[in-house]
Every structure is written in C-alpha cells, then in structure tokens.
Amino acid sequence: MPKRIKISLSEGETKQLQRWAQKAAKPYVRDRARAILRVASGEPVSHVAETLRTPVHRNAVGEWVKRFVAERCAGLKMRKGRGRKAAFSPTEPGGGASTT
C-alpha cells in the first residue's frame, strides 16, 4: 500500500488553493492546486496523479507536494529559467539579420 503524505493547510491556504483550482489563468496552476487539495484530504499521490484532468506521473505530483511543503503556495508557480533558451538575441551585437 502506498505511503500517504500528510499536508496541513491553513484556512487561508485552503481558500487560495480552491480559488486557483477554479479560476487560475494558467492550467498548470489549476492542476497543481487540485492535486495539493486532494493529497491534503488524504488521497494517495498515485491515485491523484492518475485521476487529474490531465494525468501525470506520480513523481510529478510528489514533486509538487514537496515544493508545496517547502514553499507553500508560492512553490506551485512556474520557476524562472524553465523552457528552451533563445538561440540568439536580436538585441545583442551580431545577433541581428545580415544585410549583405
């Protein structure tokens, strides 16, 4: 049987997560907020991962939980530095198109 993670939420955190689960502008924030609320209510991480609107691997939900425990609600937002980096910057010298 999988180990259940216990998360204690304050009233303010519960309200914030419920608000994000319903009306966050970014879909990833809605999914993460729903996942944290469900784990806090006692559901196992593996079940939450399988039954989210967009199923994810249980390790992803586990990471969200770890970040939430460490940073609370701020840990659910996307961090800077994620994603593909630009190949060149048009504002850097030599980065613009050639005019030959």
Secondary structure, 3 states (H helix, E strand, C coil): CCCCCCCCCCHHHHHHHHHHHHHCCCHHHHHHHHHHHHHHCCCCHHHHHHHCCCCCCHHHHHHHHHHHHHHHHHHHCCCCCCCCCCCCCCCCCCCCCCCC
